[in-house]
Amino acid sequence: MADMRKFGFRIKTRGGMVVENLMVQARERADAESRIQQIYRNCEILDCHELTPDSRGDGVDLESMISLISKQDDSQ
């Protein structure tokens, strides 16, 4: 199976609303854009960029929380 990558999108819906921080996992950018177009029909893609492990931002994912909790339990 090929590596899946995460892509971040900023779009304008057909109603004119701007939606930011949409994330899609796909093998290639074209596949990710196709998925966005399927979900948000007739949208305009304003920005698309590939997310790297360093670019996750300030958010916390489930695995990070579990790891943090496990570390706290070990230290007690």
PDB file of N, H, CA, C and O in Angstrom:
ATOM      1  N   MET A   1       0.847  -1.188   0.000  1.00  0.00           N
ATOM      2  CA  MET A   1       0.000   0.000   0.000  1.00  0.00           C
ATOM      3  C   MET A   1       0.885   1.240   0.000  1.00  0.00           C
ATOM      4  O   MET A   1       1.875   1.298   0.728  1.00  0.00           O
ATOM      5  N   ALA A   2       0.533   2.222  -0.808  1.00  0.00           N
ATOM      6  H   ALA A   2      -0.272   2.175  -1.399  1.00  0.00           H
ATOM      7  CA  ALA A   2       1.315   3.445  -0.916  1.00  0.00           C
ATOM      8  C   ALA A   2       1.134   4.311   0.324  1.00  0.00           C
ATOM      9  O   ALA A   2       0.129   4.218   1.029  1.00  0.00           O
ATOM     10  N   ASP A   3       2.131   5.156   0.573  1.00  0.00           N
ATOM     11  H   ASP A   3       2.948   5.232   0.001  1.00  0.00           H
ATOM     12  CA  ASP A   3       2.057   6.069   1.716  1.00  0.00           C
ATOM     13  C   ASP A   3       0.907   7.047   1.546  1.00  0.00           C
ATOM     14  O   ASP A   3       0.705   7.624   0.478  1.00  0.00           O
ATOM     15  N   MET A   4       0.167   7.216   2.620  1.00  0.00           N
ATOM     16  H   MET A   4       0.331   6.748   3.489  1.00  0.00           H
ATOM     17  CA  MET A   4      -0.903   8.207   2.620  1.00  0.00           C
ATOM     18  C   MET A   4      -0.332   9.478   3.239  1.00  0.00           C
ATOM     19  O   MET A   4       0.401   9.436   4.226  1.00  0.00           O
ATOM     20  N   ARG A   5      -0.687  10.602   2.636  1.00  0.00           N
ATOM     21  H   ARG A   5      -1.283  10.637   1.834  1.00  0.00           H
ATOM     22  CA  ARG A   5      -0.239  11.889   3.145  1.00  0.00           C
ATOM     23  C   ARG A   5      -1.460  12.723   3.507  1.00  0.00           C
ATOM     24  O   ARG A   5      -2.560  12.488   3.005  1.00  0.00           O
ATOM     25  N   LYS A   6      -1.252  13.694   4.381  1.00  0.00           N
ATOM     26  H   LYS A   6      -0.359  13.884   4.788  1.00  0.00           H
ATOM     27  CA  LYS A   6      -2.345  14.585   4.768  1.00  0.00           C
ATOM     28  C   LYS A   6      -2.203  15.910   4.029  1.00  0.00           C
ATOM     29  O   LYS A   6      -1.108  16.452   3.875  1.00  0.00           O
ATOM     30  N   PHE A   7      -3.348  16.411   3.578  1.00  0.00           N
ATOM     31  H   PHE A   7      -4.238  15.971   3.702  1.00  0.00           H
ATOM     32  CA  PHE A   7      -3.393  17.679   2.873  1.00  0.00           C
ATOM     33  C   PHE A   7      -4.364  18.604   3.600  1.00  0.00           C
ATOM     34  O   PHE A   7      -5.443  18.184   4.019  1.00  0.00           O
ATOM     35  N   GLY A   8      -3.972  19.855   3.743  1.00  0.00           N
ATOM     36  H   GLY A   8      -3.096  20.196   3.403  1.00  0.00           H
ATOM     37  CA  GLY A   8      -4.825  20.856   4.368  1.00  0.00           C
ATOM     38  C   GLY A   8      -5.420  21.757   3.307  1.00  0.00           C
ATOM     39  O   GLY A   8      -4.736  22.145   2.360  1.00  0.00           O
ATOM     40  N   PHE A   9      -6.692  22.090   3.461  1.00  0.00           N
ATOM     41  H   PHE A   9      -7.248  21.774   4.230  1.00  0.00           H
ATOM     42  CA  PHE A   9      -7.398  22.906   2.476  1.00  0.00           C
ATOM     43  C   PHE A   9      -8.061  24.107   3.103  1.00  0.00           C
ATOM     44  O   PHE A   9      -8.440  24.101   4.274  1.00  0.00           O
ATOM     45  N   ARG A  10      -8.189  25.127   2.298  1.00  0.00           N
ATOM     46  H   ARG A  10      -7.881  25.132   1.346  1.00  0.00           H
ATOM     47  CA  ARG A  10      -9.014  26.300   2.589  1.00  0.00           C
ATOM     48  C   ARG A  10      -9.883  26.462   1.359  1.00  0.00           C
ATOM     49  O   ARG A  10      -9.366  26.608   0.252  1.00  0.00           O
ATOM     50  N   ILE A  11     -11.209  26.440   1.537  1.00  0.00           N
ATOM     51  H   ILE A  11     -11.630  26.321   2.436  1.00  0.00           H
ATOM     52  CA  ILE A  11     -12.109  26.481   0.391  1.00  0.00           C
ATOM     53  C   ILE A  11     -13.171  27.561   0.563  1.00  0.00           C
ATOM     54  O   ILE A  11     -13.386  28.089   1.654  1.00  0.00           O
ATOM     55  N   LYS A  12     -13.825  27.868  -0.552  1.00  0.00           N
ATOM     56  H   LYS A  12     -13.651  27.439  -1.438  1.00  0.00           H
ATOM     57  CA  LYS A  12     -15.011  28.721  -0.518  1.00  0.00           C
ATOM     58  C   LYS A  12     -16.158  27.863  -1.032  1.00  0.00           C
ATOM     59  O   LYS A  12     -16.108  27.356  -2.153  1.00  0.00           O
ATOM     60  N   THR A  13     -17.186  27.702  -0.216  1.00  0.00           N
ATOM     61  H   THR A  13     -17.227  28.114   0.695  1.00  0.00           H
ATOM     62  CA  THR A  13     -18.333  26.878  -0.612  1.00  0.00           C
ATOM     63  C   THR A  13     -19.124  27.595  -1.696  1.00  0.00           C
ATOM     64  O   THR A  13     -18.924  28.782  -1.952  1.00  0.00           O
ATOM     65  N   ARG A  14     -20.026  26.852  -2.327  1.00  0.00           N
ATOM     66  H   ARG A  14     -20.189  25.888  -2.119  1.00  0.00           H
ATOM     67  CA  ARG A  14     -20.832  27.474  -3.385  1.00  0.00           C
ATOM     68  C   ARG A  14     -21.724  28.585  -2.822  1.00  0.00           C
ATOM     69  O   ARG A  14     -22.170  29.463  -3.561  1.00  0.00           O
ATOM     70  N   GLY A  15     -21.979  28.541  -1.517  1.00  0.00           N
ATOM     71  H   GLY A  15     -21.616  27.827  -0.917  1.00  0.00           H
ATOM     72  CA  GLY A  15     -22.757  29.594  -0.865  1.00  0.00           C
ATOM     73  C   GLY A  15     -21.922  30.803  -0.472  1.00  0.00           C
ATOM     74  O   GLY A  15     -22.457  31.798   0.017  1.00  0.00           O
ATOM     75  N   GLY A  16     -20.591  30.720  -0.685  1.00  0.00           N
ATOM     76  H   GLY A  16     -20.156  29.912  -1.082  1.00  0.00           H
ATOM     77  CA  GLY A  16     -19.724  31.852  -0.404  1.00  0.00           C
ATOM     78  C   GLY A  16     -19.017  31.817   0.940  1.00  0.00           C
ATOM     79  O   GLY A  16     -18.228  32.713   1.241  1.00  0.00           O
ATOM     80  N   MET A  17     -19.282  30.799   1.755  1.00  0.00           N
ATOM     81  H   MET A  17     -19.922  30.071   1.510  1.00  0.00           H
ATOM     82  CA  MET A  17     -18.627  30.715   3.056  1.00  0.00           C
ATOM     83  C   MET A  17     -17.215  30.148   2.896  1.00  0.00           C
ATOM     84  O   MET A  17     -17.004  29.184   2.160  1.00  0.00           O
ATOM     85  N   VAL A  18     -16.261  30.751   3.589  1.00  0.00           N
ATOM     86  H   VAL A  18     -16.433  31.534   4.188  1.00  0.00           H
ATOM     87  CA  VAL A  18     -14.883  30.252   3.563  1.00  0.00           C
ATOM     88  C   VAL A  18     -14.718  29.248   4.701  1.00  0.00           C
ATOM     89  O   VAL A  18     -15.039  29.535   5.855  1.00  0.00           O
ATOM     90  N   VAL A  19     -14.211  28.067   4.353  1.00  0.00           N
ATOM     91  H   VAL A  19     -13.950  27.834   3.416  1.00  0.00           H
ATOM     92  CA  VAL A  19     -13.974  27.006   5.338  1.00  0.00           C
ATOM     93  C   VAL A  19     -12.472  26.759   5.365  1.00  0.00           C
ATOM     94  O   VAL A  19     -11.860  26.504   4.327  1.00  0.00           O
ATOM     95  N   GLU A  20     -11.880  26.835   6.552  1.00  0.00           N
ATOM     96  H   GLU A  20     -12.376  27.042   7.395  1.00  0.00           H
ATOM     97  CA  GLU A  20     -10.440  26.653   6.696  1.00  0.00           C
ATOM     98  C   GLU A  20     -10.147  25.364   7.458  1.00  0.00           C
ATOM     99  O   GLU A  20     -11.022  24.800   8.116  1.00  0.00           O
ATOM    100  N   ASN A  21      -8.921  24.917   7.357  1.00  0.00           N
ATOM    101  H   ASN A  21      -8.210  25.374   6.823  1.00  0.00           H
ATOM    102  CA  ASN A  21      -8.413  23.768   8.114  1.00  0.00           C
ATOM    103  C   ASN A  21      -9.133  22.457   7.823  1.00  0.00           C
ATOM    104  O   ASN A  21      -9.312  21.636   8.722  1.00  0.00           O
ATOM    105  N   LEU A  22      -9.546  22.254   6.580  1.00  0.00           N
ATOM    106  H   LEU A  22      -9.401  22.920   5.849  1.00  0.00           H
ATOM    107  CA  LEU A  22     -10.073  20.950   6.190  1.00  0.00           C
ATOM    108  C   LEU A  22      -8.887  20.036   5.953  1.00  0.00           C
ATOM    109  O   LEU A  22      -7.936  20.432   5.278  1.00  0.00           O
ATOM    110  N   MET A  23      -8.915  18.839   6.482  1.00  0.00           N
ATOM    111  H   MET A  23      -9.687  18.517   7.030  1.00  0.00           H
ATOM    112  CA  MET A  23      -7.809  17.903   6.281  1.00  0.00           C
ATOM    113  C   MET A  23      -8.319  16.635   5.623  1.00  0.00           C
ATOM    114  O   MET A  23      -9.345  16.074   6.008  1.00  0.00           O
ATOM    115  N   VAL A  24      -7.571  16.201   4.619  1.00  0.00           N
ATOM    116  H   VAL A  24      -6.738  16.657   4.306  1.00  0.00           H
ATOM    117  CA  VAL A  24      -7.909  14.996   3.878  1.00  0.00           C
ATOM    118  C   VAL A  24      -6.655  14.152   3.752  1.00  0.00           C
ATOM    119  O   VAL A  24      -5.565  14.676   3.524  1.00  0.00           O
ATOM    120  N   GLN A  25      -6.809  12.855   3.900  1.00  0.00           N
ATOM    121  H   GLN A  25      -7.695  12.430   4.085  1.00  0.00           H
ATOM    122  CA  GLN A  25      -5.690  11.943   3.726  1.00  0.00           C
ATOM    123  C   GLN A  25      -5.827  11.301   2.352  1.00  0.00           C
ATOM    124  O   GLN A  25      -6.886  10.783   1.997  1.00  0.00           O
ATOM    125  N   ALA A  26      -4.730  11.343   1.576  1.00  0.00           N
ATOM    126  H   ALA A  26      -3.870  11.763   1.865  1.00  0.00           H
ATOM    127  CA  ALA A  26      -4.740  10.783   0.227  1.00  0.00           C
ATOM    128  C   ALA A  26      -3.317  10.454  -0.200  1.00  0.00           C
ATOM    129  O   ALA A  26      -2.355  10.863   0.450  1.00  0.00           O
ATOM    130  N   ARG A  27      -3.189   9.716  -1.292  1.00  0.00           N
ATOM    131  H   ARG A  27      -3.970   9.383  -1.821  1.00  0.00           H
ATOM    132  CA  ARG A  27      -1.864   9.372  -1.807  1.00  0.00           C
ATOM    133  C   ARG A  27      -1.228  10.551  -2.525  1.00  0.00           C
ATOM    134  O   ARG A  27      -0.023  10.775  -2.414  1.00  0.00           O
ATOM    135  N   GLU A  28      -2.042  11.311  -3.268  1.00  0.00           N
ATOM    136  H   GLU A  28      -3.021  11.129  -3.358  1.00  0.00           H
ATOM    137  CA  GLU A  28      -1.542  12.443  -4.041  1.00  0.00           C
ATOM    138  C   GLU A  28      -2.471  13.634  -3.868  1.00  0.00           C
ATOM    139  O   GLU A  28      -3.619  13.496  -3.446  1.00  0.00           O
ATOM    140  N   ARG A  29      -1.943  14.808  -4.204  1.00  0.00           N
ATOM    141  H   ARG A  29      -1.010  14.920  -4.546  1.00  0.00           H
ATOM    142  CA  ARG A  29      -2.725  16.041  -4.088  1.00  0.00           C
ATOM    143  C   ARG A  29      -3.991  15.973  -4.934  1.00  0.00           C
ATOM    144  O   ARG A  29      -5.055  16.408  -4.493  1.00  0.00           O
ATOM    145  N   ALA A  30      -3.885  15.434  -6.137  1.00  0.00           N
ATOM    146  H   ALA A  30      -3.020  15.081  -6.495  1.00  0.00           H
ATOM    147  CA  ALA A  30      -5.052  15.353  -7.028  1.00  0.00           C
ATOM    148  C   ALA A  30      -6.163  14.509  -6.391  1.00  0.00           C
ATOM    149  O   ALA A  30      -7.342  14.843  -6.506  1.00  0.00           O
ATOM    150  N   ASP A  31      -5.783  13.421  -5.722  1.00  0.00           N
ATOM    151  H   ASP A  31      -4.825  13.150  -5.628  1.00  0.00           H
ATOM    152  CA  ASP A  31      -6.776  12.587  -5.034  1.00  0.00           C
ATOM    153  C   ASP A  31      -7.439  13.357  -3.897  1.00  0.00           C
ATOM    154  O   ASP A  31      -8.650  13.264  -3.695  1.00  0.00           O
ATOM    155  N   ALA A  32      -6.639  14.113  -3.161  1.00  0.00           N
ATOM    156  H   ALA A  32      -5.656  14.189  -3.325  1.00  0.00           H
ATOM    157  CA  ALA A  32      -7.181  14.907  -2.047  1.00  0.00           C
ATOM    158  C   ALA A  32      -8.147  15.968  -2.568  1.00  0.00           C
ATOM    159  O   ALA A  32      -9.222  16.165  -2.001  1.00  0.00           O
ATOM    160  N   GLU A  33      -7.767  16.645  -3.637  1.00  0.00           N
ATOM    161  H   GLU A  33      -6.894  16.485  -4.097  1.00  0.00           H
ATOM    162  CA  GLU A  33      -8.643  17.671  -4.216  1.00  0.00           C
ATOM    163  C   GLU A  33      -9.946  17.050  -4.713  1.00  0.00           C
ATOM    164  O   GLU A  33     -11.015  17.644  -4.570  1.00  0.00           O
ATOM    165  N   SER A  34      -9.857  15.862  -5.293  1.00  0.00           N
ATOM    166  H   SER A  34      -8.989  15.380  -5.410  1.00  0.00           H
ATOM    167  CA  SER A  34     -11.050  15.170  -5.775  1.00  0.00           C
ATOM    168  C   SER A  34     -11.999  14.849  -4.617  1.00  0.00           C
ATOM    169  O   SER A  34     -13.215  14.987  -4.746  1.00  0.00           O
ATOM    170  N   ARG A  35     -11.435  14.422  -3.492  1.00  0.00           N
ATOM    171  H   ARG A  35     -10.447  14.310  -3.387  1.00  0.00           H
ATOM    172  CA  ARG A  35     -12.273  14.121  -2.322  1.00  0.00           C
ATOM    173  C   ARG A  35     -12.965  15.376  -1.806  1.00  0.00           C
ATOM    174  O   ARG A  35     -14.148  15.345  -1.466  1.00  0.00           O
ATOM    175  N   ILE A  36     -12.228  16.475  -1.750  1.00  0.00           N
ATOM    176  H   ILE A  36     -11.267  16.500  -2.026  1.00  0.00           H
ATOM    177  CA  ILE A  36     -12.833  17.743  -1.307  1.00  0.00           C
ATOM    178  C   ILE A  36     -13.971  18.131  -2.238  1.00  0.00           C
ATOM    179  O   ILE A  36     -15.031  18.555  -1.779  1.00  0.00           O
ATOM    180  N   GLN A  37     -13.760  17.988  -3.551  1.00  0.00           N
ATOM    181  H   GLN A  37     -12.898  17.643  -3.924  1.00  0.00           H
ATOM    182  CA  GLN A  37     -14.800  18.333  -4.529  1.00  0.00           C
ATOM    183  C   GLN A  37     -16.022  17.429  -4.384  1.00  0.00           C
ATOM    184  O   GLN A  37     -17.144  17.872  -4.632  1.00  0.00           O
ATOM    185  N   GLN A  38     -15.825  16.166  -3.984  1.00  0.00           N
ATOM    186  H   GLN A  38     -14.914  15.807  -3.782  1.00  0.00           H
ATOM    187  CA  GLN A  38     -16.956  15.263  -3.784  1.00  0.00           C
ATOM    188  C   GLN A  38     -17.764  15.664  -2.556  1.00  0.00           C
ATOM    189  O   GLN A  38     -18.993  15.593  -2.559  1.00  0.00           O
ATOM    190  N   ILE A  39     -17.067  16.085  -1.510  1.00  0.00           N
ATOM    191  H   ILE A  39     -16.069  16.143  -1.507  1.00  0.00           H
ATOM    192  CA  ILE A  39     -17.750  16.457  -0.265  1.00  0.00           C
ATOM    193  C   ILE A  39     -18.408  17.823  -0.392  1.00  0.00           C
ATOM    194  O   ILE A  39     -19.559  18.002   0.006  1.00  0.00           O
ATOM    195  N   TYR A  40     -17.679  18.786  -0.944  1.00  0.00           N
ATOM    196  H   TYR A  40     -16.743  18.641  -1.267  1.00  0.00           H
ATOM    197  CA  TYR A  40     -18.169  20.163  -1.093  1.00  0.00           C
ATOM    198  C   TYR A  40     -18.334  20.450  -2.579  1.00  0.00           C
ATOM    199  O   TYR A  40     -17.475  21.078  -3.197  1.00  0.00           O
ATOM    200  N   ARG A  41     -19.432  19.992  -3.142  1.00  0.00           N
ATOM    201  H   ARG A  41     -20.130  19.482  -2.639  1.00  0.00           H
ATOM    202  CA  ARG A  41     -19.675  20.153  -4.579  1.00  0.00           C
ATOM    203  C   ARG A  41     -19.675  21.629  -4.972  1.00  0.00           C
ATOM    204  O   ARG A  41     -20.216  22.480  -4.266  1.00  0.00           O
ATOM    205  N   ASN A  42     -19.060  21.904  -6.103  1.00  0.00           N
ATOM    206  H   ASN A  42     -18.620  21.212  -6.677  1.00  0.00           H
ATOM    207  CA  ASN A  42     -18.986  23.259  -6.673  1.00  0.00           C
ATOM    208  C   ASN A  42     -18.253  24.251  -5.784  1.00  0.00           C
ATOM    209  O   ASN A  42     -18.505  25.453  -5.864  1.00  0.00           O
ATOM    210  N   CYS A  43     -17.341  23.764  -4.930  1.00  0.00           N
ATOM    211  H   CYS A  43     -17.136  22.788  -4.865  1.00  0.00           H
ATOM    212  CA  CYS A  43     -16.565  24.679  -4.097  1.00  0.00           C
ATOM    213  C   CYS A  43     -15.367  25.183  -4.893  1.00  0.00           C
ATOM    214  O   CYS A  43     -14.999  24.612  -5.920  1.00  0.00           O
ATOM    215  N   GLU A  44     -14.774  26.248  -4.406  1.00  0.00           N
ATOM    216  H   GLU A  44     -15.073  26.711  -3.572  1.00  0.00           H
ATOM    217  CA  GLU A  44     -13.544  26.790  -4.981  1.00  0.00           C
ATOM    218  C   GLU A  44     -12.421  26.523  -3.988  1.00  0.00           C
ATOM    219  O   GLU A  44     -12.495  26.949  -2.835  1.00  0.00           O
ATOM    220  N   ILE A  45     -11.390  25.825  -4.429  1.00  0.00           N
ATOM    221  H   ILE A  45     -11.330  25.480  -5.365  1.00  0.00           H
ATOM    222  CA  ILE A  45     -10.250  25.557  -3.554  1.00  0.00           C
ATOM    223  C   ILE A  45      -9.356  26.791  -3.557  1.00  0.00           C
ATOM    224  O   ILE A  45      -8.788  27.154  -4.587  1.00  0.00           O
ATOM    225  N   LEU A  46      -9.235  27.430  -2.398  1.00  0.00           N
ATOM    226  H   LEU A  46      -9.696  27.134  -1.561  1.00  0.00           H
ATOM    227  CA  LEU A  46      -8.436  28.648  -2.267  1.00  0.00           C
ATOM    228  C   LEU A  46      -6.982  28.334  -1.948  1.00  0.00           C
ATOM    229  O   LEU A  46      -6.077  29.053  -2.371  1.00  0.00           O
ATOM    230  N   ASP A  47      -6.761  27.243  -1.190  1.00  0.00           N
ATOM    231  H   ASP A  47      -7.497  26.659  -0.847  1.00  0.00           H
ATOM    232  CA  ASP A  47      -5.397  26.884  -0.805  1.00  0.00           C
ATOM    233  C   ASP A  47      -5.343  25.390  -0.511  1.00  0.00           C
ATOM    234  O   ASP A  47      -6.279  24.815   0.046  1.00  0.00           O
ATOM    235  N   CYS A  48      -4.243  24.781  -0.891  1.00  0.00           N
ATOM    236  H   CYS A  48      -3.482  25.247  -1.343  1.00  0.00           H
ATOM    237  CA  CYS A  48      -4.007  23.377  -0.576  1.00  0.00           C
ATOM    238  C   CYS A  48      -2.526  23.221  -0.289  1.00  0.00           C
ATOM    239  O   CYS A  48      -1.688  23.694  -1.058  1.00  0.00           O
ATOM    240  N   HIS A  49      -2.199  22.563   0.811  1.00  0.00           N
ATOM    241  H   HIS A  49      -2.879  22.180   1.436  1.00  0.00           H
ATOM    242  CA  HIS A  49      -0.798  22.300   1.124  1.00  0.00           C
ATOM    243  C   HIS A  49      -0.683  20.947   1.813  1.00  0.00           C
ATOM    244  O   HIS A  49      -1.589  20.503   2.518  1.00  0.00           O
ATOM    245  N   GLU A  50       0.455  20.309   1.589  1.00  0.00           N
ATOM    246  H   GLU A  50       1.192  20.669   1.016  1.00  0.00           H
ATOM    247  CA  GLU A  50       0.702  19.025   2.224  1.00  0.00           C
ATOM    248  C   GLU A  50       1.171  19.269   3.646  1.00  0.00           C
ATOM    249  O   GLU A  50       2.049  20.097   3.888  1.00  0.00           O
ATOM    250  N   LEU A  51       0.584  18.550   4.578  1.00  0.00           N
ATOM    251  H   LEU A  51      -0.130  17.878   4.382  1.00  0.00           H
ATOM    252  CA  LEU A  51       0.954  18.690   5.981  1.00  0.00           C
ATOM    253  C   LEU A  51       2.086  17.727   6.290  1.00  0.00           C
ATOM    254  O   LEU A  51       2.025  16.546   5.952  1.00  0.00           O
ATOM    255  N   THR A  52       3.106  18.241   6.929  1.00  0.00           N
ATOM    256  H   THR A  52       3.156  19.201   7.204  1.00  0.00           H
ATOM    257  CA  THR A  52       4.218  17.412   7.366  1.00  0.00           C
ATOM    258  C   THR A  52       4.021  17.118   8.847  1.00  0.00           C
ATOM    259  O   THR A  52       3.240  17.805   9.505  1.00  0.00           O
ATOM    260  N   PRO A  53       4.704  16.123   9.384  1.00  0.00           N
ATOM    261  CA  PRO A  53       4.545  15.833  10.818  1.00  0.00           C
ATOM    262  C   PRO A  53       4.844  17.046  11.702  1.00  0.00           C
ATOM    263  O   PRO A  53       4.260  17.171  12.778  1.00  0.00           O
ATOM    264  N   ASP A  54       5.739  17.942  11.272  1.00  0.00           N
ATOM    265  H   ASP A  54       6.213  17.841  10.397  1.00  0.00           H
ATOM    266  CA  ASP A  54       6.070  19.138  12.067  1.00  0.00           C
ATOM    267  C   ASP A  54       4.991  20.207  11.977  1.00  0.00           C
ATOM    268  O   ASP A  54       4.916  21.076  12.846  1.00  0.00           O
ATOM    269  N   SER A  55       4.152  20.164  10.941  1.00  0.00           N
ATOM    270  H   SER A  55       4.212  19.458  10.235  1.00  0.00           H
ATOM    271  CA  SER A  55       3.216  21.266  10.704  1.00  0.00           C
ATOM    272  C   SER A  55       1.839  21.010  11.287  1.00  0.00           C
ATOM    273  O   SER A  55       0.857  21.597  10.834  1.00  0.00           O
ATOM    274  N   ARG A  56       1.755  20.151  12.277  1.00  0.00           N
ATOM    275  H   ARG A  56       2.554  19.674  12.645  1.00  0.00           H
ATOM    276  CA  ARG A  56       0.446  19.846  12.846  1.00  0.00           C
ATOM    277  C   ARG A  56      -0.087  21.001  13.682  1.00  0.00           C
ATOM    278  O   ARG A  56      -1.266  21.007  14.037  1.00  0.00           O
ATOM    279  N   GLY A  57       0.733  21.951  13.995  1.00  0.00           N
ATOM    280  H   GLY A  57       1.690  21.946  13.707  1.00  0.00           H
ATOM    281  CA  GLY A  57       0.261  23.111  14.736  1.00  0.00           C
ATOM    282  C   GLY A  57       0.160  22.846  16.216  1.00  0.00           C
ATOM    283  O   GLY A  57       0.847  21.977  16.753  1.00  0.00           O
ATOM    284  N   ASP A  58      -0.708  23.606  16.880  1.00  0.00           N
ATOM    285  H   ASP A  58      -1.266  24.312  16.444  1.00  0.00           H
ATOM    286  CA  ASP A  58      -0.844  23.518  18.322  1.00  0.00           C
ATOM    287  C   ASP A  58      -1.850  22.467  18.758  1.00  0.00           C
ATOM    288  O   ASP A  58      -2.028  22.246  19.956  1.00  0.00           O
ATOM    289  N   GLY A  59      -2.512  21.815  17.811  1.00  0.00           N
ATOM    290  H   GLY A  59      -2.367  21.995  16.838  1.00  0.00           H
ATOM    291  CA  GLY A  59      -3.520  20.827  18.156  1.00  0.00           C
ATOM    292  C   GLY A  59      -2.889  19.597  18.788  1.00  0.00           C
ATOM    293  O   GLY A  59      -1.695  19.342  18.632  1.00  0.00           O
ATOM    294  N   VAL A  60      -3.704  18.847  19.498  1.00  0.00           N
ATOM    295  H   VAL A  60      -4.674  19.054  19.625  1.00  0.00           H
ATOM    296  CA  VAL A  60      -3.239  17.633  20.143  1.00  0.00           C
ATOM    297  C   VAL A  60      -4.070  16.485  19.590  1.00  0.00           C
ATOM    298  O   VAL A  60      -5.297  16.565  19.537  1.00  0.00           O
ATOM    299  N   ASP A  61      -3.394  15.415  19.179  1.00  0.00           N
ATOM    300  H   ASP A  61      -2.397  15.350  19.222  1.00  0.00           H
ATOM    301  CA  ASP A  61      -4.127  14.270  18.673  1.00  0.00           C
ATOM    302  C   ASP A  61      -4.295  13.228  19.778  1.00  0.00           C
ATOM    303  O   ASP A  61      -3.696  13.334  20.847  1.00  0.00           O
ATOM    304  N   LEU A  62      -5.109  12.237  19.501  1.00  0.00           N
ATOM    305  H   LEU A  62      -5.596  12.151  18.632  1.00  0.00           H
ATOM    306  CA  LEU A  62      -5.433  11.218  20.497  1.00  0.00           C
ATOM    307  C   LEU A  62      -4.199  10.459  20.964  1.00  0.00           C
ATOM    308  O   LEU A  62      -4.039  10.207  22.158  1.00  0.00           O
ATOM    309  N   GLU A  63      -3.321  10.093  20.026  1.00  0.00           N
ATOM    310  H   GLU A  63      -3.450  10.298  19.056  1.00  0.00           H
ATOM    311  CA  GLU A  63      -2.118   9.358  20.400  1.00  0.00           C
ATOM    312  C   GLU A  63      -1.235  10.168  21.342  1.00  0.00           C
ATOM    313  O   GLU A  63      -0.664   9.611  22.280  1.00  0.00           O
ATOM    314  N   SER A  64      -1.114  11.469  21.110  1.00  0.00           N
ATOM    315  H   SER A  64      -1.578  11.922  20.348  1.00  0.00           H
ATOM    316  CA  SER A  64      -0.317  12.324  21.983  1.00  0.00           C
ATOM    317  C   SER A  64      -0.906  12.377  23.383  1.00  0.00           C
ATOM    318  O   SER A  64      -0.174  12.352  24.372  1.00  0.00           O
ATOM    319  N   MET A  65      -2.235  12.450  23.466  1.00  0.00           N
ATOM    320  H   MET A  65      -2.830  12.470  22.662  1.00  0.00           H
ATOM    321  CA  MET A  65      -2.888  12.495  24.777  1.00  0.00           C
ATOM    322  C   MET A  65      -2.684  11.184  25.531  1.00  0.00           C
ATOM    323  O   MET A  65      -2.409  11.202  26.731  1.00  0.00           O
ATOM    324  N   ILE A  66      -2.813  10.053  24.849  1.00  0.00           N
ATOM    325  H   ILE A  66      -3.036  10.038  23.875  1.00  0.00           H
ATOM    326  CA  ILE A  66      -2.622   8.760  25.497  1.00  0.00           C
ATOM    327  C   ILE A  66      -1.187   8.630  26.004  1.00  0.00           C
ATOM    328  O   ILE A  66      -0.948   8.150  27.112  1.00  0.00           O
ATOM    329  N   SER A  67      -0.238   9.066  25.175  1.00  0.00           N
ATOM    330  H   SER A  67      -0.433   9.456  24.275  1.00  0.00           H
ATOM    331  CA  SER A  67       1.166   9.017  25.573  1.00  0.00           C
ATOM    332  C   SER A  67       1.413   9.889  26.806  1.00  0.00           C
ATOM    333  O   SER A  67       2.114   9.478  27.731  1.00  0.00           O
ATOM    334  N   LEU A  68       0.843  11.078  26.815  1.00  0.00           N
ATOM    335  H   LEU A  68       0.274  11.412  26.064  1.00  0.00           H
ATOM    336  CA  LEU A  68       1.000  11.994  27.943  1.00  0.00           C
ATOM    337  C   LEU A  68       0.408  11.394  29.215  1.00  0.00           C
ATOM    338  O   LEU A  68       1.022  11.464  30.280  1.00  0.00           O
ATOM    339  N   ILE A  69      -0.786  10.803  29.107  1.00  0.00           N
ATOM    340  H   ILE A  69      -1.285  10.747  28.242  1.00  0.00           H
ATOM    341  CA  ILE A  69      -1.436  10.190  30.267  1.00  0.00           C
ATOM    342  C   ILE A  69      -0.605   9.014  30.775  1.00  0.00           C
ATOM    343  O   ILE A  69      -0.438   8.838  31.982  1.00  0.00           O
ATOM    344  N   SER A  70      -0.083   8.207  29.843  1.00  0.00           N
ATOM    345  H   SER A  70      -0.218   8.350  28.862  1.00  0.00           H
ATOM    346  CA  SER A  70       0.740   7.056  30.243  1.00  0.00           C
ATOM    347  C   SER A  70       1.987   7.511  30.985  1.00  0.00           C
ATOM    348  O   SER A  70       2.371   6.897  31.981  1.00  0.00           O
ATOM    349  N   LYS A  71       2.620   8.574  30.518  1.00  0.00           N
ATOM    350  H   LYS A  71       2.308   9.073  29.709  1.00  0.00           H
ATOM    351  CA  LYS A  71       3.811   9.103  31.190  1.00  0.00           C
ATOM    352  C   LYS A  71       3.472   9.580  32.584  1.00  0.00           C
ATOM    353  O   LYS A  71       4.254   9.368  33.511  1.00  0.00           O
ATOM    354  N   GLN A  72       2.325  10.221  32.758  1.00  0.00           N
ATOM    355  H   GLN A  72       1.690  10.393  32.004  1.00  0.00           H
ATOM    356  CA  GLN A  72       1.932  10.693  34.074  1.00  0.00           C
ATOM    357  C   GLN A  72       1.652   9.539  35.012  1.00  0.00           C
ATOM    358  O   GLN A  72       2.001   9.598  36.191  1.00  0.00           O
ATOM    359  N   ASP A  73       1.018   8.478  34.498  1.00  0.00           N
ATOM    360  H   ASP A  73       0.734   8.430  33.541  1.00  0.00           H
ATOM    361  CA  ASP A  73       0.723   7.305  35.329  1.00  0.00           C
ATOM    362  C   ASP A  73       2.012   6.609  35.772  1.00  0.00           C
ATOM    363  O   ASP A  73       2.093   6.124  36.901  1.00  0.00           O
ATOM    364  N   ASP A  74       3.011   6.556  34.903  1.00  0.00           N
ATOM    365  H   ASP A  74       2.945   6.950  33.986  1.00  0.00           H
ATOM    366  CA  ASP A  74       4.287   5.916  35.222  1.00  0.00           C
ATOM    367  C   ASP A  74       5.054   6.670  36.305  1.00  0.00           C
ATOM    368  O   ASP A  74       5.765   6.059  37.104  1.00  0.00           O
ATOM    369  N   SER A  75       4.914   7.981  36.333  1.00  0.00           N
ATOM    370  H   SER A  75       4.337   8.477  35.684  1.00  0.00           H
ATOM    371  CA  SER A  75       5.678   8.784  37.283  1.00  0.00           C
ATOM    372  C   SER A  75       5.048   8.808  38.683  1.00  0.00           C
ATOM    373  O   SER A  75       5.673   9.290  39.629  1.00  0.00           O
ATOM    374  N   GLN A  76       3.845   8.307  38.822  1.00  0.00           N
ATOM    375  H   GLN A  76       3.337   7.916  38.055  1.00  0.00           H
ATOM    376  CA  GLN A  76       3.173   8.341  40.131  1.00  0.00           C
ATOM    377  C   GLN A  76       3.422   7.100  40.931  1.00  0.00           C
ATOM    378  O   GLN A  76       2.927   6.977  42.051  1.00  0.00           O
TER     379      GLN A  76
END
